[in-house]
Amino acid sequence: MNVDLETLSRDELQKLINDAQKALKSVDARRMAEAKRAAEMAAKEYGFSLEDVVQSSGKSSKGAPKYVNPADASQTWTGRGRKPNWLIEAMQAGKSLDDMAL
């Protein structure tokens, strides 16, 4: 498809962009459906449903938060892994873990 973009008006260019975006969405939707069918078939070969495979392949949950940032309640920590900066800073300022426990 050869289109001389220089000869198109602004409205024609905008329509071309919109049409191309719709076509891309359509292609993506078809490819996603094909990928899902292929994944379902592969799972079925091993005696599983795709849902079984997806559910079992997810990481384990992070766990329930045990500590909260007193300055920002949206920041929590489960007590596992590296301590967040807000916790380190609060402890350096004299707070204890118990002060931040939920």
C-alpha positions in Angstrom: 0.0 0.0 0.0 1.6 3.2 -1.2 0.0 6.4 0.1 1.6 9.7 -0.6 1.1 11.4 2.8 2.2 14.7 1.5 -0.9 15.0 -0.7 -3.4 14.3 2.2 -5.2 16.9 4.1 -5.0 17.1 7.9 -8.5 15.5 8.1 -7.5 12.7 5.8 -4.3 12.1 7.7 -6.3 12.0 11.0 -8.7 9.5 9.4 -5.8 7.4 8.3 -4.4 7.4 11.8 -7.7 6.4 13.3 -8.3 3.7 10.8 -4.8 2.3 11.4 -5.3 2.3 15.2 -8.6 0.4 14.7 -6.8 -2.1 12.4 -4.0 -2.6 15.0 -6.6 -3.3 17.7 -8.3 -5.8 15.5 -5.0 -7.6 14.6 -4.0 -7.6 18.3 -7.4 -9.1 19.3 -7.1 -11.8 16.6 -3.5 -12.7 17.7 -4.5 -12.8 21.4 -7.4 -15.2 20.6 -5.0 -17.4 18.6 -2.5 -17.3 21.4 -5.2 -18.3 23.9 -6.3 -21.2 21.7 -2.8 -22.4 21.4 -2.2 -22.1 25.1 -5.4 -24.0 25.8 -4.4 -26.8 23.5 -1.0 -27.0 25.0 -2.4 -27.2 28.5 -5.0 -29.8 27.4 -2.2 -32.0 26.0 -0.9 -32.3 29.6 -4.4 -32.9 31.1 -4.9 -29.4 32.4 -7.1 -26.4 31.7 -5.6 -23.1 30.9 -7.1 -21.8 34.1 -5.3 -24.5 36.1 -2.0 -23.6 34.6 -2.4 -19.9 35.1 -3.5 -20.2 38.7 -0.7 -22.5 39.6 2.0 -20.5 37.8 1.4 -17.2 39.7 3.8 -16.2 42.4 2.7 -16.8 45.9 1.0 -13.9 47.5 3.1 -11.2 49.2 1.4 -11.9 52.5 -0.5 -9.6 54.7 1.1 -6.3 55.7 2.4 -6.3 59.3 3.9 -2.8 59.4 2.6 0.6 58.2 4.4 3.9 57.6 3.0 6.3 60.2 3.5 9.2 57.8 1.7 7.5 54.9 -0.7 4.6 55.6 -0.6 3.5 51.9 3.0 2.3 52.5 3.1 -1.1 54.2 5.6 -3.9 54.7 5.0 -7.6 55.3 8.1 -8.2 57.4 9.7 -10.2 54.6 12.4 -9.2 52.3 14.4 -6.0 52.3 13.2 -3.3 54.7 11.7 -0.3 52.9 13.4 3.1 53.2 10.5 4.6 55.2 11.0 1.9 57.8 14.7 2.3 58.0 14.3 6.1 58.3 11.7 5.8 61.0 13.9 3.4 63.0 16.8 5.7 62.7 14.6 8.4 64.1 14.0 6.4 67.2 10.8 4.4 66.4 10.6 0.7 67.0 9.0 -2.0 64.8 6.2 -2.2 67.4 5.4 1.4 66.9 4.7 0.7 63.2 2.9 -2.7 63.7 -0.6 -3.0 62.4 
